[in-house]
Amino acid sequence: MPKSQLLAVLFMVLSMISYQISASFAKQLFTVLDPLSVTILRLCFAAVIVCIMFRSWSILKRLSFLKWRDLLCYSAALGLMNVLFYASLGKLPQGIAVGLEFIGPLGLALLSIKQRSDYIWVLLAILGVALMVPWGQAQGDNFSIIGAIYALGAGLCWAGYIFFGQRVAHQNIGMHALTIAIALSAISLLPIGLYNNAPALFETQYWGKALAIAILATAIPYALDLQALKRLNKLSYGTLLSLSPALAALAGLFLLGEKIGFLQWIALSCVMLASIGVALRSSKTTNTP
């Protein structure tokens, strides 16, 4: 493997580790704050961070010319994805929450299947979801049906985020679209958060942790991903991204002491294999004249 690609792989792995560490830190914060408040604080700090990172004030003069319907849908998907994912983290082990959420973008990719032989990836994904649920103790300490619904909802929103993100990309405003989406999500959720638990949002002692979560979940991953994308093709990027559920499970194990069962590790493996298979198939389809 060329040195530049090896460096890109390192960037990708560090990006995913940073994001999963941020999720673990967020879950630790749930002991003193509710998931909605943590989500709002993270989005508020993230909006400031990405605005500075991408100098998004330069987009202000173009706001009136943008296609706002796609931007609003993109923003809504991002906001709901974050709220539902953090809500699922409060009820599920981190690895399971990320594994179930991963079904969203995987399902979106599976919709493009055109050959019967590719349905093996559908079966692997379904098997993964089935094995993730400890059916004999579905309401035990290590699993929650409500948490699973939150995670799958987050995955559906993630698919919407990708779908509308592709449409927003045609507006040629680059990463400024992300700044707008995060800022709108934060502004939209703020009144709900103030009504739900205003004192929590004004507890400045938690702002430092929320800022750290925003940096680990936003600034570091985006910076590393941008460097990785300069050196990796779509297939390599998609394949590496498939490691996210496993890294989430490891982060939960080492940072939160969360242990998942043998069958749930098999389930995560099924989801990751399905994702890698779809990435390979997508690459072959793209390269076919």
Buried (B, 14 or more C-beta within 10 A) or exposed (E): EEEEBEBBBEBBBBBBBBBBBBBBBBBBBBEEBBBBBBBBBBBBBBBBBBBEBBEBEEBEEEEEEBEEEBBBBBBBBBBBBBBBBBBBBBBBBBBBBBBBBBBBBBBBBBEEBEEEEBEEBBEBBBBBBEBBBBEEEEEEEBBBEEBBBBBBBBBBBBBBBBBBBEBBEEBEBEBBBBBBBBBBBBBBBBEEBBEBBEEBBEBEEBBEBBBBBBBBBBBBBBBBBEBBBEBBEEBBBBBBBBBBBBBBBBBBBEBBEBEBBEBBBEBBBBBBBBBBBBBBBBBEEEEEE
